[in-house]
Each structure stands twice: as structure tokens, then as C-alpha cells.
Amino acid sequence: MSCGNDEPEARGQSVRFPETTRIGSQGHKDAIRRLDAAKEHRQHRIESHRAAQGTQQEADAANGLAAAEEQVAAREAWVKWVERGY
């Protein structure tokens, strides 16, 4: 029995766009570069947070570290998205 929806998602298929990038493409290289930069920034924030522990700057350093962690997670998700070609 069909619901009349012949969209690919309705048939259990994923939609792929021909312009999406794949591993080795410039888009993939850019995504990896941005992920690496986000990881480097996170490392700086970790060091700043450690240095700020027990000081008045600890809360700001913790917020900065949390933001850096979120950025790494977002960049990791983007790399996966690019690699899968969604």
C-alpha cells in the first residue's frame, strides 16, 4: 500500500546532490583544514582554561572552551557529511 509519496526518502533511499563533494575533493580538503584549525583552537582553549583555574577568569575560560568544543563537533559533523556526499 502506497501513501502516494514517491519521494526517494519515502522509499528508504537518500537524496544525493551531484554537486556535493567527496573524499579528496577541494571541499573535503577545506573541511579537513577547518577541522584541524578548530582542534588547534580547542587546544589553546584547554591550555587557557587550565591556566585560569582558581582565578576570576575561570568562568570565561570555561565558556571559551565549551565554544571551542562545539566548533570541533560541528566541523567533525561537516567532514562526515562531505565524505558521505549528502
VEXVEXVO-950188 format. One record per atom (N, C-alpha, C, O): residue number from 1; x, y, z. Coordinates in steps of 0.1 Angstrom, whole numbers, padded with zeros to 4 digits. Layout:
residues N
+-----+-------+-------+-------+
:   n :    px :    py :    pz :
+-----+-------+-------+-------+
: NUM :     X :     Y :     Z :
...
+-----+-------+-------+-------+
***
This chain:
residues 86
+-----+-------+-------+-------+
:   n :    px :    py :    pz :
+-----+-------+-------+-------+
:   1 :  0008 : -0012 :  0000 :
:   1 :  0000 :  0000 :  0000 :
:   1 :  0009 :  0012 :  0000 :
:   1 :  0018 :  0013 :  0008 :
:   2 :  0006 :  0021 : -0009 :
:   2 :  0014 :  0033 : -0010 :
:   2 :  0007 :  0045 : -0005 :
:   2 : -0006 :  0046 : -0006 :
:   3 :  0014 :  0054 :  0001 :
:   3 :  0008 :  0067 :  0006 :
:   3 :  0008 :  0077 : -0005 :
:   3 :  0004 :  0089 : -0003 :
:   4 :  0012 :  0073 : -0017 :
:   4 :  0012 :  0083 : -0028 :
:   4 :  0025 :  0092 : -0028 :
:   4 :  0026 :  0101 : -0036 :
:   5 :  0034 :  0089 : -0019 :
:   5 :  0046 :  0097 : -0019 :
:   5 :  0057 :  0090 : -0025 :
:   5 :  0063 :  0080 : -0019 :
:   6 :  0061 :  0094 : -0037 :
:   6 :  0072 :  0087 : -0044 :
:   6 :  0085 :  0093 : -0043 :
:   6 :  0095 :  0091 : -0050 :
:   7 :  0087 :  0102 : -0033 :
:   7 :  0099 :  0109 : -0030 :
:   7 :  0109 :  0098 : -0026 :
:   7 :  0105 :  0088 : -0020 :
:   8 :  0122 :  0100 : -0029 :
:   8 :  0133 :  0090 : -0025 :
:   8 :  0133 :  0086 : -0011 :
:   8 :  0135 :  0074 : -0007 :
:   9 :  0131 :  0096 : -0002 :
:   9 :  0131 :  0093 :  0013 :
:   9 :  0119 :  0083 :  0016 :
:   9 :  0121 :  0075 :  0025 :
:  10 :  0108 :  0085 :  0009 :
:  10 :  0097 :  0076 :  0012 :
:  10 :  0100 :  0062 :  0008 :
:  10 :  0093 :  0053 :  0014 :
:  11 :  0109 :  0060 : -0001 :
:  11 :  0112 :  0046 : -0005 :
:  11 :  0124 :  0041 :  0002 :
:  11 :  0130 :  0030 : -0001 :
:  12 :  0129 :  0048 :  0013 :
:  12 :  0141 :  0044 :  0020 :
:  12 :  0154 :  0047 :  0014 :
:  12 :  0164 :  0041 :  0017 :
:  13 :  0154 :  0056 :  0004 :
:  13 :  0166 :  0060 : -0002 :
:  13 :  0170 :  0074 :  0002 :
:  13 :  0162 :  0082 :  0006 :
:  14 :  0183 :  0077 :  0001 :
:  14 :  0187 :  0090 :  0005 :
:  14 :  0189 :  0098 : -0008 :
:  14 :  0191 :  0093 : -0019 :
:  15 :  0187 :  0111 : -0007 :
:  15 :  0189 :  0120 : -0018 :
:  15 :  0203 :  0124 : -0018 :
:  15 :  0209 :  0128 : -0008 :
:  16 :  0209 :  0124 : -0030 :
:  16 :  0223 :  0128 : -0032 :
:  16 :  0223 :  0139 : -0043 :
:  16 :  0216 :  0138 : -0053 :
:  17 :  0231 :  0149 : -0040 :
:  17 :  0232 :  0160 : -0050 :
:  17 :  0244 :  0159 : -0058 :
:  17 :  0255 :  0156 : -0052 :
:  18 :  0244 :  0160 : -0071 :
:  18 :  0256 :  0158 : -0079 :
:  18 :  0267 :  0168 : -0076 :
:  18 :  0279 :  0165 : -0079 :
:  19 :  0264 :  0179 : -0070 :
:  19 :  0274 :  0189 : -0068 :
:  19 :  0281 :  0187 : -0054 :
:  19 :  0291 :  0195 : -0051 :
:  20 :  0277 :  0177 : -0046 :
:  20 :  0284 :  0175 : -0033 :
:  20 :  0297 :  0170 : -0035 :
:  20 :  0301 :  0163 : -0046 :
:  21 :  0306 :  0172 : -0025 :
:  21 :  0320 :  0168 : -0026 :
:  21 :  0322 :  0154 : -0020 :
:  21 :  0313 :  0149 : -0013 :
:  22 :  0333 :  0149 : -0023 :
:  22 :  0337 :  0136 : -0018 :
:  22 :  0351 :  0136 : -0012 :
:  22 :  0358 :  0147 : -0013 :
:  23 :  0356 :  0126 : -0007 :
:  23 :  0370 :  0125 : -0002 :
:  23 :  0379 :  0128 : -0013 :
:  23 :  0378 :  0123 : -0024 :
:  24 :  0389 :  0137 : -0009 :
:  24 :  0399 :  0141 : -0019 :
:  24 :  0396 :  0153 : -0027 :
:  24 :  0404 :  0159 : -0033 :
:  25 :  0383 :  0157 : -0027 :
:  25 :  0379 :  0169 : -0034 :
:  25 :  0384 :  0181 : -0027 :
:  25 :  0388 :  0181 : -0015 :
:  26 :  0383 :  0193 : -0033 :
:  26 :  0387 :  0205 : -0027 :
:  26 :  0378 :  0208 : -0015 :
:  26 :  0383 :  0213 : -0005 :
:  27 :  0365 :  0205 : -0016 :
:  27 :  0356 :  0207 : -0005 :
:  27 :  0360 :  0199 :  0007 :
:  27 :  0359 :  0203 :  0019 :
:  28 :  0364 :  0186 :  0005 :
:  28 :  0368 :  0177 :  0015 :
:  28 :  0381 :  0183 :  0022 :
:  28 :  0383 :  0183 :  0034 :
:  29 :  0391 :  0187 :  0013 :
:  29 :  0403 :  0193 :  0019 :
:  29 :  0400 :  0205 :  0027 :
:  29 :  0406 :  0207 :  0038 :
:  30 :  0391 :  0213 :  0023 :
:  30 :  0388 :  0225 :  0031 :
:  30 :  0381 :  0221 :  0044 :
:  30 :  0384 :  0227 :  0054 :
:  31 :  0373 :  0211 :  0044 :
:  31 :  0366 :  0207 :  0056 :
:  31 :  0376 :  0201 :  0066 :
:  31 :  0375 :  0204 :  0078 :
:  32 :  0386 :  0194 :  0061 :
:  32 :  0397 :  0188 :  0069 :
:  32 :  0405 :  0200 :  0075 :
:  32 :  0409 :  0199 :  0087 :
:  33 :  0408 :  0209 :  0067 :
:  33 :  0417 :  0221 :  0071 :
:  33 :  0409 :  0228 :  0082 :
:  33 :  0415 :  0232 :  0092 :
:  34 :  0396 :  0230 :  0081 :
:  34 :  0389 :  0238 :  0091 :
:  34 :  0387 :  0229 :  0104 :
:  34 :  0387 :  0235 :  0115 :
:  35 :  0386 :  0216 :  0102 :
:  35 :  0386 :  0208 :  0114 :
:  35 :  0399 :  0208 :  0122 :
:  35 :  0399 :  0210 :  0134 :
:  36 :  0410 :  0208 :  0114 :
:  36 :  0423 :  0209 :  0121 :
:  36 :  0425 :  0222 :  0128 :
:  36 :  0430 :  0222 :  0139 :
:  37 :  0420 :  0233 :  0122 :
:  37 :  0421 :  0246 :  0128 :
:  37 :  0413 :  0247 :  0141 :
:  37 :  0417 :  0252 :  0151 :
:  38 :  0401 :  0241 :  0140 :
:  38 :  0392 :  0241 :  0152 :
:  38 :  0398 :  0232 :  0163 :
:  38 :  0397 :  0236 :  0175 :
:  39 :  0405 :  0221 :  0160 :
:  39 :  0412 :  0213 :  0170 :
:  39 :  0423 :  0221 :  0176 :
:  39 :  0425 :  0220 :  0189 :
:  40 :  0431 :  0228 :  0168 :
:  40 :  0442 :  0236 :  0173 :
:  40 :  0437 :  0247 :  0183 :
:  40 :  0442 :  0250 :  0193 :
:  41 :  0426 :  0254 :  0178 :
:  41 :  0420 :  0264 :  0187 :
:  41 :  0415 :  0258 :  0200 :
:  41 :  0417 :  0264 :  0211 :
:  42 :  0409 :  0246 :  0199 :
:  42 :  0404 :  0240 :  0211 :
:  42 :  0416 :  0237 :  0221 :
:  42 :  0414 :  0239 :  0233 :
:  43 :  0427 :  0233 :  0215 :
:  43 :  0439 :  0230 :  0224 :
:  43 :  0443 :  0243 :  0231 :
:  43 :  0447 :  0242 :  0243 :
:  44 :  0443 :  0254 :  0224 :
:  44 :  0446 :  0267 :  0231 :
:  44 :  0437 :  0270 :  0242 :
:  44 :  0440 :  0275 :  0252 :
:  45 :  0424 :  0267 :  0239 :
:  45 :  0414 :  0270 :  0249 :
:  45 :  0415 :  0261 :  0261 :
:  45 :  0413 :  0265 :  0273 :
:  46 :  0419 :  0248 :  0259 :
:  46 :  0422 :  0239 :  0270 :
:  46 :  0433 :  0245 :  0279 :
:  46 :  0432 :  0245 :  0291 :
:  47 :  0444 :  0249 :  0272 :
:  47 :  0455 :  0255 :  0280 :
:  47 :  0451 :  0267 :  0287 :
:  47 :  0455 :  0269 :  0299 :
:  48 :  0443 :  0276 :  0281 :
:  48 :  0438 :  0288 :  0288 :
:  48 :  0430 :  0285 :  0300 :
:  48 :  0430 :  0291 :  0310 :
:  49 :  0421 :  0274 :  0298 :
:  49 :  0412 :  0270 :  0309 :
:  49 :  0420 :  0265 :  0321 :
:  49 :  0418 :  0268 :  0332 :
:  50 :  0430 :  0257 :  0318 :
:  50 :  0439 :  0252 :  0329 :
:  50 :  0446 :  0263 :  0336 :
:  50 :  0447 :  0263 :  0348 :
:  51 :  0451 :  0273 :  0329 :
:  51 :  0458 :  0284 :  0335 :
:  51 :  0449 :  0293 :  0343 :
:  51 :  0453 :  0299 :  0352 :
:  52 :  0436 :  0293 :  0339 :
:  52 :  0426 :  0302 :  0346 :
:  52 :  0420 :  0295 :  0358 :
:  52 :  0412 :  0302 :  0365 :
:  53 :  0422 :  0283 :  0360 :
:  53 :  0415 :  0276 :  0371 :
:  53 :  0419 :  0283 :  0384 :
:  53 :  0430 :  0285 :  0387 :
:  54 :  0408 :  0285 :  0392 :
:  54 :  0410 :  0292 :  0405 :
:  54 :  0411 :  0307 :  0404 :
:  54 :  0414 :  0313 :  0415 :
:  55 :  0410 :  0312 :  0393 :
:  55 :  0410 :  0327 :  0391 :
:  55 :  0397 :  0332 :  0387 :
:  55 :  0387 :  0325 :  0385 :
:  56 :  0396 :  0346 :  0387 :
:  56 :  0384 :  0352 :  0382 :
:  56 :  0380 :  0349 :  0368 :
:  56 :  0369 :  0351 :  0364 :
:  57 :  0390 :  0346 :  0360 :
:  57 :  0388 :  0343 :  0346 :
:  57 :  0384 :  0329 :  0343 :
:  57 :  0382 :  0325 :  0331 :
:  58 :  0382 :  0321 :  0353 :
:  58 :  0379 :  0307 :  0351 :
:  58 :  0366 :  0305 :  0343 :
:  58 :  0365 :  0297 :  0334 :
:  59 :  0356 :  0312 :  0347 :
:  59 :  0342 :  0311 :  0340 :
:  59 :  0343 :  0314 :  0326 :
:  59 :  0338 :  0308 :  0317 :
:  60 :  0350 :  0325 :  0323 :
:  60 :  0352 :  0330 :  0309 :
:  60 :  0360 :  0319 :  0301 :
:  60 :  0356 :  0316 :  0289 :
:  61 :  0370 :  0314 :  0307 :
:  61 :  0378 :  0304 :  0301 :
:  61 :  0370 :  0291 :  0298 :
:  61 :  0372 :  0285 :  0288 :
:  62 :  0362 :  0287 :  0308 :
:  62 :  0353 :  0276 :  0306 :
:  62 :  0343 :  0278 :  0295 :
:  62 :  0341 :  0268 :  0287 :
:  63 :  0338 :  0290 :  0294 :
:  63 :  0328 :  0293 :  0283 :
:  63 :  0336 :  0292 :  0269 :
:  63 :  0330 :  0287 :  0259 :
:  64 :  0348 :  0297 :  0269 :
:  64 :  0356 :  0297 :  0256 :
:  64 :  0359 :  0282 :  0252 :
:  64 :  0359 :  0279 :  0241 :
:  65 :  0362 :  0274 :  0262 :
:  65 :  0365 :  0260 :  0259 :
:  65 :  0352 :  0253 :  0254 :
:  65 :  0353 :  0245 :  0245 :
:  66 :  0341 :  0256 :  0260 :
:  66 :  0328 :  0250 :  0256 :
:  66 :  0325 :  0253 :  0242 :
:  66 :  0321 :  0245 :  0234 :
:  67 :  0327 :  0266 :  0238 :
:  67 :  0325 :  0271 :  0224 :
:  67 :  0335 :  0264 :  0215 :
:  67 :  0331 :  0260 :  0204 :
:  68 :  0347 :  0262 :  0219 :
:  68 :  0357 :  0255 :  0210 :
:  68 :  0353 :  0240 :  0208 :
:  68 :  0355 :  0235 :  0197 :
:  69 :  0348 :  0234 :  0219 :
:  69 :  0344 :  0220 :  0218 :
:  69 :  0332 :  0219 :  0208 :
:  69 :  0331 :  0210 :  0200 :
:  70 :  0323 :  0228 :  0209 :
:  70 :  0311 :  0228 :  0199 :
:  70 :  0316 :  0230 :  0185 :
:  70 :  0310 :  0224 :  0176 :
:  71 :  0326 :  0239 :  0183 :
:  71 :  0331 :  0241 :  0170 :
:  71 :  0337 :  0229 :  0164 :
:  71 :  0336 :  0225 :  0152 :
:  72 :  0345 :  0221 :  0172 :
:  72 :  0351 :  0209 :  0168 :
:  72 :  0340 :  0199 :  0164 :
:  72 :  0341 :  0192 :  0154 :
:  73 :  0330 :  0198 :  0172 :
:  73 :  0319 :  0188 :  0169 :
:  73 :  0312 :  0192 :  0156 :
:  73 :  0309 :  0183 :  0148 :
:  74 :  0310 :  0205 :  0154 :
:  74 :  0304 :  0209 :  0142 :
:  74 :  0313 :  0206 :  0129 :
:  74 :  0308 :  0202 :  0119 :
:  75 :  0326 :  0209 :  0131 :
:  75 :  0335 :  0206 :  0120 :
:  75 :  0336 :  0191 :  0117 :
:  75 :  0337 :  0187 :  0105 :
:  76 :  0336 :  0183 :  0127 :
:  76 :  0336 :  0168 :  0125 :
:  76 :  0324 :  0164 :  0118 :
:  76 :  0325 :  0155 :  0109 :
:  77 :  0312 :  0169 :  0122 :
:  77 :  0300 :  0165 :  0115 :
:  77 :  0300 :  0170 :  0100 :
:  77 :  0296 :  0162 :  0092 :
:  78 :  0306 :  0181 :  0098 :
:  78 :  0307 :  0186 :  0084 :
:  78 :  0316 :  0177 :  0076 :
:  78 :  0312 :  0173 :  0064 :
:  79 :  0327 :  0173 :  0081 :
:  79 :  0336 :  0164 :  0074 :
:  79 :  0328 :  0151 :  0070 :
:  79 :  0329 :  0146 :  0059 :
:  80 :  0321 :  0145 :  0080 :
:  80 :  0314 :  0133 :  0077 :
:  80 :  0303 :  0135 :  0066 :
:  80 :  0301 :  0127 :  0058 :
:  81 :  0297 :  0147 :  0067 :
:  81 :  0286 :  0150 :  0057 :
:  81 :  0293 :  0150 :  0043 :
:  81 :  0287 :  0145 :  0034 :
:  82 :  0304 :  0157 :  0042 :
:  82 :  0311 :  0158 :  0029 :
:  82 :  0315 :  0145 :  0024 :
:  82 :  0313 :  0141 :  0013 :
:  83 :  0321 :  0137 :  0033 :
:  83 :  0326 :  0124 :  0029 :
:  83 :  0315 :  0114 :  0024 :
:  83 :  0317 :  0106 :  0016 :
:  84 :  0303 :  0116 :  0030 :
:  84 :  0292 :  0107 :  0026 :
:  84 :  0285 :  0112 :  0014 :
:  84 :  0277 :  0105 :  0008 :
:  85 :  0288 :  0125 :  0010 :
:  85 :  0282 :  0130 : -0002 :
:  85 :  0268 :  0134 : -0001 :
:  85 :  0260 :  0133 : -0011 :
:  86 :  0263 :  0138 :  0011 :
:  86 :  0249 :  0142 :  0013 :
:  86 :  0247 :  0155 :  0007 :
:  86 :  0236 :  0160 :  0007 :
+-----+-------+-------+-------+
***
